[in-house]
């Protein structure tokens, strides 16, 4: 009985209970958040470990298959590798080379393009793609790639050699001669097939004196070597022969006969 008096709870009692209940809720939410963070962290780390282990295993298998010349099997491993790590340019480059080795040129070009997109300043990637463009008749694209490789590495004679071949095939002899001259300059006086190629272009354009000069420099550079491989012996024979034919065009019969006889003698000795 309250004798008609209204009952009011003591001030602060209900508020105190609310604070306690709210505090418990905060603790539960905090614990749940911590639990989720721990699980997420564990999952991410376990996934990372699994990816790294899978990547390492696939890479080892790819290298082994490549060494064993099991190219299709190696490509299959690189397929797994790029699926796990699609942001590594080197893996696309390696798979591209294998695809090129098995004549899957369009796929190889695509892989080299992906490598270039990831690392646009690697000259090797442009060079490899350029070779495939050239081999499949896409000369303008090949020219762009070889030129790009040269822009990045202007002292690599191999890049100039491939571009000069394209320019020669296109009939652009003046630019081809410029590239061959760069090769000769970079080789620093050592023998290079560029002497033979540039001399041939000079001869084709009627510059016989320049042609003879190049053939003579090539012969001299080869004769200075202590030993001559079979390939270089073939170059020496060809240089004597083409110089002799050029002397004929200059009506220098004596020099022509001497060079052609020398070429025949070397051919007999070497069996080439």
C-alpha positions as CSV (number, residue, x, y, z in Angstrom):
1,X,0.0,0.0,0.0
2,X,1.2,3.4,-0.8
3,X,-1.6,5.3,0.9
4,X,-2.5,7.0,-2.4
5,X,1.0,8.3,-3.0
6,X,2.6,7.9,-6.3
7,X,5.7,5.8,-6.5
8,X,8.7,7.1,-8.4
9,X,11.9,5.0,-8.6
10,X,15.0,6.6,-7.1
11,X,16.6,9.0,-9.4
12,X,19.5,7.3,-11.4
13,X,18.6,3.7,-10.7
14,X,17.1,3.0,-14.2
15,X,19.8,5.0,-15.9
16,X,22.4,3.0,-14.1
17,X,20.9,-0.3,-15.4
18,X,20.9,1.2,-19.0
19,X,24.5,2.2,-18.8
20,X,25.5,-1.3,-17.6
21,X,23.5,-3.0,-20.4
22,X,25.0,-0.6,-23.0
23,X,28.5,-1.2,-21.7
24,X,27.9,-5.0,-22.1
25,X,26.8,-4.4,-25.6
26,X,29.9,-2.4,-26.4
27,X,32.1,-5.2,-25.0
28,X,30.3,-7.8,-27.1
29,X,30.6,-5.7,-30.3
30,X,34.2,-5.0,-29.5
31,X,35.0,-8.7,-28.9
32,X,33.1,-9.6,-32.1
33,X,35.1,-7.0,-34.1
34,X,38.4,-8.3,-32.7
35,X,37.4,-11.8,-33.5
36,X,36.6,-10.8,-37.1
37,X,39.9,-9.0,-37.4
38,X,41.8,-12.0,-36.1
39,X,40.0,-14.4,-38.5
40,X,40.5,-12.0,-41.5
41,X,44.2,-11.6,-40.6
42,X,44.6,-15.3,-40.4
43,X,42.8,-15.9,-43.6
44,X,44.8,-13.3,-45.5
45,X,48.1,-14.8,-44.2
46,X,47.1,-18.4,-44.9
47,X,46.0,-17.4,-48.4
48,X,49.2,-15.5,-48.9
49,X,51.3,-18.5,-47.7
50,X,49.2,-20.8,-50.0
51,X,49.7,-18.5,-53.0
52,X,53.4,-18.2,-52.4
53,X,53.8,-21.9,-52.0
54,X,51.7,-22.6,-55.1
55,X,53.7,-20.0,-57.1
56,X,57.0,-21.4,-56.0
57,X,56.0,-25.0,-56.8
58,X,54.6,-24.0,-60.3
59,X,57.7,-21.9,-61.0
60,X,60.1,-24.8,-60.2
61,X,58.0,-27.1,-62.4
62,X,58.0,-24.6,-65.2
63,X,61.7,-24.2,-65.1
64,X,62.2,-28.0,-65.0
65,X,59.9,-28.6,-67.9
66,X,61.6,-25.9,-69.9
67,X,65.0,-27.5,-69.2
68,X,63.6,-30.9,-70.3
69,X,62.1,-29.4,-73.5
70,X,58.6,-30.2,-72.3
71,X,57.3,-26.9,-73.6
72,X,53.6,-27.5,-73.4
73,X,53.9,-28.7,-69.8
74,X,56.0,-25.6,-69.0
75,X,53.4,-23.4,-70.6
76,X,50.7,-25.1,-68.4
77,X,52.7,-24.2,-65.3
78,X,53.1,-20.6,-66.4
79,X,49.3,-20.5,-66.9
80,X,49.0,-21.3,-63.2
81,X,51.6,-18.8,-62.3
82,X,50.0,-15.8,-64.1
83,X,46.7,-16.8,-62.6
84,X,48.2,-16.5,-59.1
85,X,50.2,-13.4,-59.9
86,X,49.0,-11.5,-62.9
87,X,51.1,-8.4,-62.1
88,X,54.5,-9.9,-62.7
89,X,55.8,-8.9,-66.2
90,X,58.6,-11.5,-66.2
91,X,56.1,-14.5,-66.1
92,X,54.3,-13.2,-69.2
93,X,57.6,-12.7,-70.9
94,X,58.8,-16.2,-70.2
95,X,55.5,-17.7,-71.3
96,X,55.6,-15.6,-74.4
97,X,59.0,-17.0,-75.4
98,X,57.8,-20.5,-75.0
99,X,54.7,-19.8,-77.0
100,X,56.9,-18.3,-79.7
101,X,59.1,-21.4,-79.7
102,X,56.0,-23.5,-80.5
103,X,54.9,-21.2,-83.3
104,X,51.9,-19.8,-81.4
105,X,52.9,-16.3,-82.5
106,X,49.7,-14.4,-81.8
107,X,49.5,-15.7,-78.2
108,X,53.2,-14.9,-77.7
109,X,52.7,-11.4,-79.1
110,X,49.8,-10.9,-76.6
111,X,52.0,-12.1,-73.7
112,X,54.8,-9.7,-74.7
113,X,52.3,-7.0,-74.9
114,X,51.1,-7.7,-71.4
115,X,54.7,-7.6,-70.1
116,X,55.2,-4.3,-71.9
117,X,52.1,-2.9,-70.3
118,X,53.3,-3.8,-66.9
119,X,56.9,-2.6,-67.5
120,X,57.0,-0.3,-70.5
121,X,60.7,0.5,-70.3
122,X,62.2,-3.0,-70.9
123,X,63.9,-3.1,-74.4
124,X,64.0,-6.9,-74.4
125,X,60.2,-7.1,-74.5
126,X,59.9,-4.8,-77.4
127,X,62.7,-6.7,-79.2
128,X,61.1,-10.1,-78.8
129,X,57.7,-8.8,-79.9
130,X,59.4,-7.0,-82.8
131,X,60.9,-10.3,-84.0
132,X,57.5,-11.9,-84.1
133,X,55.9,-9.0,-85.9
134,X,58.7,-9.2,-88.5
135,X,58.3,-13.0,-88.8
136,X,54.6,-12.7,-89.4
137,X,54.8,-9.9,-92.0
138,X,53.8,-7.0,-89.7
139,X,56.7,-4.8,-90.7
140,X,55.5,-1.4,-89.5
141,X,54.8,-2.8,-86.0
142,X,58.2,-4.6,-86.0
143,X,59.9,-1.4,-87.0
144,X,58.2,0.5,-84.1
145,X,59.3,-2.2,-81.6
146,X,62.9,-2.3,-82.8
147,X,63.1,1.5,-82.8
148,X,61.6,1.5,-79.2
149,X,64.3,-1.0,-78.1
150,X,67.0,1.2,-79.6
151,X,65.6,4.2,-77.9
152,X,66.1,2.5,-74.6
153,X,69.4,0.9,-75.4
154,X,71.1,2.8,-78.2
155,X,74.4,0.9,-78.0
156,X,73.1,-2.7,-78.7
157,X,74.3,-3.7,-82.2
158,X,71.8,-6.6,-82.3
159,X,68.8,-4.2,-82.3
160,X,70.3,-2.2,-85.2
161,X,71.0,-5.4,-87.1
162,X,67.3,-6.5,-87.0
163,X,66.1,-3.1,-87.9
164,X,68.5,-2.8,-90.8
165,X,67.2,-6.1,-92.2
166,X,63.7,-4.7,-92.2
167,X,64.8,-1.5,-93.8
168,X,66.7,-3.5,-96.5
169,X,63.7,-5.6,-97.2
170,X,61.6,-2.5,-97.6
171,X,64.2,-1.1,-100.0
172,X,65.1,1.8,-97.7
173,X,68.8,1.4,-98.3
174,X,70.0,4.7,-97.0
175,X,68.5,4.2,-93.5
176,X,69.7,0.6,-93.6
177,X,73.2,1.8,-94.3
178,X,72.9,4.2,-91.3
179,X,72.0,1.3,-89.0
180,X,74.8,-0.9,-90.4
181,X,77.2,2.0,-89.9
182,X,76.2,2.3,-86.3
183,X,76.9,-1.4,-85.8
184,X,80.4,-1.1,-87.3
185,X,81.0,1.9,-85.0
186,X,79.8,0.0,-81.9
187,X,81.9,-3.0,-82.7
188,X,85.0,-0.8,-82.6
189,X,86.9,-2.2,-85.6
190,X,86.2,-5.9,-84.8
191,X,84.8,-8.1,-87.5
192,X,81.0,-7.8,-88.0
193,X,78.7,-9.1,-90.8
194,X,77.7,-5.5,-91.1
195,X,80.7,-5.0,-93.4
196,X,79.4,-7.6,-95.8
197,X,75.8,-6.2,-95.6
198,X,76.7,-2.5,-95.9
199,X,79.1,-3.3,-98.7
200,X,76.4,-5.2,-100.5
201,X,74.0,-2.2,-100.3
202,X,76.7,0.1,-101.6
203,X,77.2,-2.2,-104.5
204,X,73.5,-2.4,-105.2
205,X,73.3,1.4,-105.3
206,X,76.4,1.7,-107.6
207,X,78.8,2.9,-105.0
208,X,81.5,0.4,-105.9
209,X,84.4,2.1,-104.2
210,X,82.5,2.2,-100.9
211,X,81.5,-1.4,-101.4
212,X,85.1,-2.6,-102.0
213,X,86.2,-0.6,-99.0
214,X,83.8,-2.4,-96.7
215,X,84.6,-5.9,-98.2
216,X,88.3,-5.2,-97.7
217,X,87.8,-4.0,-94.1
218,X,85.8,-7.1,-93.4
219,X,88.5,-9.4,-94.9
220,X,91.2,-7.6,-92.9
221,X,89.3,-7.9,-89.6
222,X,88.8,-11.7,-90.2
223,X,92.4,-12.3,-91.1
224,X,93.5,-10.6,-87.9
225,X,91.8,-13.3,-85.8
226,X,93.9,-16.1,-84.5
227,X,91.2,-18.7,-85.2
228,X,88.3,-18.6,-87.5
229,X,85.1,-20.6,-86.9
230,X,83.3,-22.4,-89.7
231,X,80.7,-19.6,-89.9
232,X,83.4,-16.9,-90.1
233,X,85.3,-18.9,-92.7
234,X,82.1,-18.9,-94.8
235,X,81.9,-15.1,-94.3
236,X,85.6,-14.8,-95.5
237,X,84.9,-16.8,-98.6
238,X,81.8,-14.7,-99.4
239,X,83.7,-11.5,-98.9
240,X,86.4,-12.5,-101.3
241,X,83.8,-13.6,-103.8
242,X,81.6,-10.5,-103.6
243,X,84.7,-8.2,-103.7
244,X,85.8,-10.1,-106.8
245,X,82.4,-9.6,-108.4
246,X,82.5,-5.9,-107.5
247,X,85.9,-5.6,-109.1
248,X,84.4,-7.0,-112.3
249,X,81.8,-4.3,-112.3
250,X,84.7,-1.8,-112.0
251,X,86.4,-3.6,-114.9
252,X,89.3,-4.5,-112.7
253,X,89.8,-7.9,-114.1
254,X,93.1,-8.8,-112.4
255,X,91.8,-8.0,-108.9
256,X,88.6,-9.8,-109.7
257,X,90.3,-13.0,-110.8
258,X,92.6,-13.0,-107.8
259,X,89.7,-12.6,-105.3
260,X,87.6,-15.3,-107.0
261,X,90.6,-17.7,-107.0
262,X,91.2,-17.0,-103.3
263,X,87.5,-17.7,-102.6
264,X,87.7,-21.1,-104.4
265,X,90.9,-22.0,-102.6
266,X,89.4,-21.3,-99.2
267,X,86.3,-23.3,-100.2
268,X,88.4,-26.3,-101.1
269,X,90.4,-26.2,-97.9
270,X,87.4,-25.8,-95.6
271,X,85.0,-28.0,-97.5
272,X,82.4,-25.2,-97.5
